[in-house]
């Protein structure tokens, strides 16, 4: 992908950590949400191979999915346990194949579809080939409570 993917974190008014995803060297906002799996699904949909993580402590470029050996460097950029929890989840979810989830995983497809629903079509390189499952619109309404950008 030609666009540099940039991830940063911020806290909302209730002190929940929000993942803030940008492209085009951090100039165009793609998605902001409280769920690290939806952020990972968004990068997966863009076929992202690398991302820059920016924080108050600095920035570094990482492969996507996040490699185990990069976790120490990633942790050094975090300020508190809430950020560590979010990024731990993100690192785990970055390894998911959202198109071909494990048989017991009933959430991966929903995270991918939620991410794609909110993304600019021009950024999407990977999308489900099958129609949305029954009840997706209701599930999307529930998940939209945790999506901060675009505003739902």
HELIX and SHEET records of a PDB file:
HELIX    1   1 UNK A   36  UNK A   45  1                                  10    
HELIX    2   2 UNK A   68  UNK A   70  5                                   3    
HELIX    3   3 UNK A   71  UNK A   75  1                                   5    
HELIX    4   4 UNK A   81  UNK A   93  1                                  13    
HELIX    5   5 UNK A  108  UNK A  118  1                                  11    
HELIX    6   6 UNK A  121  UNK A  123  5                                   3    
HELIX    7   7 UNK A  136  UNK A  143  1                                   8    
HELIX    8   8 UNK A  144  UNK A  146  5                                   3    
SHEET    1   A 6 UNK A  58  UNK A  63  0                                        
SHEET    2   A 6 UNK A  50  UNK A  55 -1                                        
SHEET    3   A 6 UNK A   6  UNK A  11  1                                        
SHEET    4   A 6 UNK A  17  UNK A  23 -1                                        
SHEET    5   A 6 UNK A  28  UNK A  33 -1                                        
SHEET    6   A 6 UNK A 147  UNK A 149 -1                                        
END                                                                             
